[in-house]
Amino acid sequence: ALTMAEEDDARIRILQSLRGKICEAKNLGPVSGPNRLKDLCTFCTISLDQEEVFRTKVFDKSITPFYGEDFFFEIPRPFQFLSFYVYAKGVFQRDLPVGKVSIRKDDLCKYSGKDDWFNLQPVDPNTEVQGKVHLEMRLNEVITDHGSTGQHLLVKIIECKELPLISGQNCDPYATVSLVGPARSDQKKTKVKKKTSNPYFEETFFFEVTRSSSYSRKSQFPVEEEDIEKLEIRVDLWNNENLAQDVFLGETRVPVKILQSDRAHKAWYLLQPKGTGSKSKSDDLGQLRLKLTYIEDTVLPSTCYTPLCNLLLKSPDVKPISASAAHILGDIFRERYEAVLPMVRLLLYHSRFVPFVSAVAALELDNTQEANTIFRGNSLATRCIDDMMKIVGKSYLAVTLKPVIDEICDSNKTCEIDPIKLKEGDNVEVNKENLQVYVQKVFSSITQSSSNCPPLMCDVFRSLRHLACKRFLGDPHVQYSAVSSFVFLRFFAVAVLSPHSLCYQHVLPHYPLCDPEIARTLTLISKTIQTLGSWGSLSKKVFICFQFLDEISSNVSKESCRQEDAVVLKEGEVQKRTQGKKNFSKRNFKKRWLRVTNRELSYHKRKGKEALCTISVKNIQAVEKLDESAFNRKNMFQVVLSEKPLYVQAGNCVEASEWLEILGQVSRCNEGRLTTYHSSNYTAGAWQCCKNQSGSAPGCKPCTITMLANLQLDIDCDREAERIFSLLSSNESKLQNMEDACASMAVYQGPQREQEEYSKFTIQEPKETFQTLKQLRNVMEELQRQHNSRNNITAQYGSLDNPIVGKTS
């Protein structure tokens, strides 16, 4: 059993995420022959080391493609390089690499939050490496046959981890071990290990290091010290291709001089590129514009964040609201739109969002002079409500917009009405009619969707409507503009314009916006919807609009919206092993469409087909990773059921992590949930992980602790609190400036001074604000102490978790 301290440490999580956009490319170089790319379509991929985790749509023939694809994913494992590849789409052959951008993990912070152009580098197989090797080396003194003293080198290759897949399959790796110097190169080779990315070699090799006196040279010597300085151990990993040329997997080089006589040096080393790649000029291959935000958080146990969460959650009750911790956070990061998101998530999870946003909206309205400018700026209130709608309204968007946008993309009728942009043969009247039909369908879909509007959004809109009426008593329309400025302009119009954008990608993914005509059509529809939402159109449309706004912001209870309908949490293509088969051939793995809702897990022959099998989530006993050795496949997980487990292979590590997270959360509270599991399969009369021969034997490993989260809102409170702590810690100077401003304002009794530093903050009550800032600082100091106490126990350099970066050639 674990001690309390061990359980506490077990709950510490290192969480990585990557958010960004593959924007565009320019001056793409030829794949083969002059101007070859002018005739080819291109696309981009993202890889963690050598594992592809994201792919854009294919862009039509152009050497200056505009991809415009947003991406976001959690990074579930350690990695060395984040790489972006540009490929030319092959018709009758494999896709051809144009070039790549590779960024070492340690360098990601340099580019985080920035928009940069990167030169494409050549794609050279000798530089495409990943993984690590475990070595033991020793330098021994020996007596030679001639009675003189010499030195022998012992090199033991123990194992490797995380070698790349070759053509999507586990490789057949072997290693060569060489002792190289100015005038020598002795090489030895291990046995080939079949179908594994984590080979266990356990092979030892011996080399003669210093030459005995029998060696013929000008001066005979037992030991020549300068030779030791120049010698190095080189370990190369290869994939055995049998008939074809073997594939290089990586190398590491260790200077012999670091070894001390009769003392073993045992360590993990990261595999490195050969460094003998193509000498092509990167300028010849073109450039790729990327926007990246990489985040790494060390999330502590929940109890560590309780003081910070309590301080933020009491914000709605603080008078004035500008003196609250949540408002101060928004004020400090006024220019960083994404900084408010973790605070919004916390408030939503604990049902404190509506009172907080009502208070900040009231503060904004007090400073709004004209009714026609209500909620049109980028204020704390508008940012909070924007984030809330993106979190809460995902399913609402899918139900409302997806069918009609699918129809628009499929029919793809020309809607251009700008005379300057009309193509030859276009009829502007026909195009106008096409646009009117599309707009009518989208507008009708929106205005008939009130019954699906999430109750939380209705509560916020009702509060905004009440506050607006109170602020502008003489304006009968302001109650509607207060709501329409969000639901039309900031919610539906944005989703129509960019259905593939980051905020909505889980419900409206991968629309073919590479097609300029579709992108232009959606832009025109979005602009028209904004106009209709602002009532700049016919009175009939205005009446329908008012009726819709009434329905989503009235005092009528929206409990009917809380139907326990099945909500799709994740779906996608996987490889599923046929259940109940004893044979382990490849034919037993078949492509299936896996789908999980808050009610059931099902798999289908293809997307949209009837379910081949449906499993109630209440029957899931555990969801865990499966050892690679079970089926010689990476990224596998198992859904443990009372009868037979369901074995599934995801497309990559990101997908596997997402399936584990979602399925673990949805079955977290099941009555029959197991505490232990088997990490491998039962075959040949025994569990391969523990060798227990009983098929019903209890598991040999403890099940993963599933963190509490809100599935409907996709909120992990501990992580959001850690994000807030990280943001505040990296901006202590701004907090200090705000404290100084409060202190100065509280002491100075004369007229309010217009100082530049004061104008950056909203300080209504300096003493109250100062007290909150002091509490924030105390909470941060304690959290920092908690981090420091755990950071002191770092992985030893050369361990599996902190491998040595070996010398490169």
C-alpha angles and dihedrals in degrees: 000000000000121000118236090257091051091048089050092053091045088062093058109108130193104211124188128186136176125205128174150097136271095218112178146312132228139195093011109194127232119279091206129347128005116316092352094147093062087075098044136080117229138205137178133232134193120219135187099216099314099336115102112222104165138028131187127219117274111266120217123252109308140120089213103048121177106214099173094183120156120207138187130176142151113246105226101188144032115279139179104206137025107207135189116199129195114208133187110224112244119215103197097007140044121295112274120229114234098183145303145231112218121188122187112233092240090057097051092091089065091063101032112129093005135113110226142168113230127196113237114241126208117272103236121176090218091064097045099096141139138162138061138257129216113221137180117197133179134177112214131188113228137180110242126220088263093055096253126124118257139164129242126195122220116201119183121188105204106174147315132231134206100005112175128266115253112219088342094305135099112270132238098237132192132167134226119207119202136180104208134183141146093292106018144054117179113182133190132177138217127221119274115258115212127234103342140117091198104052120184109211108163092183126147128207131189128211132183106236108177121039124241124234090265087075111106110233137129091269118027113221139171094217128016108198097196090060090063089053092056101041124094138179114235122194117189125189119210138180112231108232097178101207097017129061113286116254120238112234102179145293142225129202125206122188111233090220092074090067119094119213114269093358119110118229109207120177148134117253130196113236114244136203119265092244091219097102132137117308094214115141111252090219088068092061100054133235138282125210115217137176112203137181115181118186128186118184131182101212114203127203116293095254091064091064098045096097093048093046092048091051092051095042094055089056095100089061096051116106117241097026090218089070093058124106093240093052091046089053091053091045094050092051098039092137095046109077096188093052093078093055099082090049091051090050092053093048091048094050092052095042093245098115101093097054091044097049091044089056095048091044090053089051091051093048090053087062095043113099102179124053092212091062095053113144093346098122134077097261131150090260094052093045092051093048092046090054092045092054092049091052101039100031102054096105091040090057092048094051093044105039111019098078094048095043089048088055092048093050093046097048094037098187117181113257103171112141100166106105091212093056098042115120125225110282095019117136111214093203092054090046091050090052091050090051093049091052092050093046091049091053093048093043092048092048090053098044092048093051101079094111089060096049108118113253092236092057089048090052092052093046091049090053092048091050092052093047093048093051090049093050098045104032096170098052114083093187099052092084088063098041089053089061100033092054086067109030097042106025101034103027118028099024092051092049092049091049095049111015090164094052121125096257094058104023094113092061104028104029130174105354110180095257089150082084103088092206093056091045090050092047092052090047091054092046091049093051091049092049089052090052093048090047088055090049095242091143145058120337093240090058090047091053091050089047092051091048091053092047089049091053096050095044106033128111091251109120114256095201088123086070090064094077113153092235118159108268116204107232098177140347136174148128118294140161109252125192114228108255119242097016116136094193113089099204123136090249089072090067112079135175112256137170107241119202131181127188131174086269110036149009116226139169127209136190089243138350111289094019125119115276116268090199134008124198123189110233087226088069095056109110099182142347114209144152118269122224113256089231092065094077102355089251133123128228096027126153135178133224104209114215132174092256111032131344120249110231116205134178116207123210095248143347093275092054092046091051092050093050091049092048096048097042092044091052097045092051097036096110099040114137095226096047113142126232095205134034143182112254093205137036134274111249139142089023098302145071105258093215100055102008091234107156096208112096090206095048115134116259120277097218131055115251119250115269106245112216118229111257139157105248096194091054097029093228128158104188097196091053093048090051091050089050090054091048091050092049093049093044092053091050103045091133090063091050089050091050090052091049090050091049091051093048093048093048092047094051100039108080099185129091118313108276121220102228123166092230092053093051090064092066138052104233114168098153110026096189094051092045091048091053091052090049090053091051090049091051092050091050091048093049091053092047090049089052089052090051093047093051090056097038090059088071098067126166111268115255106258095031124121091261094045107031124184118257099231126217115279128214 
